[in-house]
């Protein structure tokens, strides 16, 4: 399975099955970093569940749309998503584009870093691709 198919699966499954659907595409040692959550690093599947819990605590409604995928290498891709949310307090609608730089190992996600700025995410991805492979 290639990076685009993996990312399509991730963002479709999170809308249907919540975080457990997303975790079906992740290694147990997955890390999620989010600039939206003050740079917090969520480690392991339990950490990603905590990330999703933080989101569900703030928003009663959550839906992500995968807008585009930039495949930077066989194991690095950028998913541009639009999230639509409704806050728990007052039902205020929020629409937000995020840029999810994703590292893949053995057809599963090993790391995802969420950026607000597309250019920043692409630059980080290009830098990551030019680094020696992890061992």
N, C-alpha and C positions, 0 to 999 in steps of 0.2 A: 504494500500500500504506500503511495507517495504522500508527501507532506500536504498537498492540497486535499486529498481524500481524508486524511487524518483530521485536519482542521475543520473540514465540513462536518465530519462526524461529531467532533467535539461540540461545535456550536449548535448543531441540530439536537443533539442528545441532551444538552443542558436545559433546553427549553421543554423537552418532553419528560425527562427523568431527573431533572435537577442535578445536583452535584455528583450523585452516584453515576449518572450517565456520562458525565465528563470524565470521572475517574476511571471509567472503563478504557480510556485512551491514555492513561498515565502510568508511569512506573511507580512502584512504592516509594522511591526516594525523590519523587517530583518536588520541585520548588517553584513557588509562585511569588513574584515580586510585583508590588503595585505602587505606582506613584500616587494613586488615588487614596491609598490607605497609609499615607505618610511614609512611604518607602518600606513598609513592613514586609518581611520575608516569611512566607508561610511554607513550612517544611513538611514533606511527606503527605500522604493522603489525608491524615488527620488535620494537618495544617490547611490543606485546601478546603476541607470541610469547615474549618473555622472561618476562612475567608468567605465562603458562601454563607455561613451563619451570620457574619457581620453584615453582609449585603441584605439578607432576608430580615434581619433585625431592623434595618433602616427603611426597606422598601417592601410594601405589601404585594406589588406586582413587578415582575421582572421578565423581560424578553430581549433576547439578543438576535440580531440579524448579521450574518456574515456578508459584508459588502464586497470584499475582494481579498485575494490571497496573493502575496508576493513570495515566490519560492526563490530563496537566495542561494540554497545549496540543497543536496539531498537530505540534510539533517537540520536545516535552519529555514524557517519561513515566518512571514509576518501576516497575521490575520487582522484585517481592518474590520471592526465591528461597530454597529450602532446598537446601543442599549436603550431600551425604553423602560422607564420605571415610574412607579407611583409611590410617594412617600407614605409611611404609616401615619405620620402626623399631618392630617389635613388633606391627604390624597393629592398632593402637589405633583403634577407630571414632570418628569425629567427625561431629557433625551441627550445622550452623550456618545460621541465617537471615541473609541479606544483603539489602540494599535498594539497588538499582542505579539511580541517577538517570541517565537517558540522554537525550542531546541528539541530535536527528536533523536531517540536512540532505540534501535530494534523496533521501529514502527510505533513507539510509544513516546509520550511527552516526558522529558526529563526536567525541563525548565520553561517557564513562561514569565516574561516581564511585560507589564502593562504600562504603556506610555500614552500620554494625551496628545503629544505632538508627533505627527507622522514622519516628518523629516528627522527628528531625533531618533525615532525607532528604526528607521531605515539606516541611519548612520551607525547605530549600535549593531545592527544586523550585519552590515558590511564589515565592520571591525571584527565581529565575532567570526565571520566566515574566513577572514584573512589570518586568524590565529591558528596555531597548530591544533590538531585534533586532540580531544581528551583521551586519556588512557585510563 
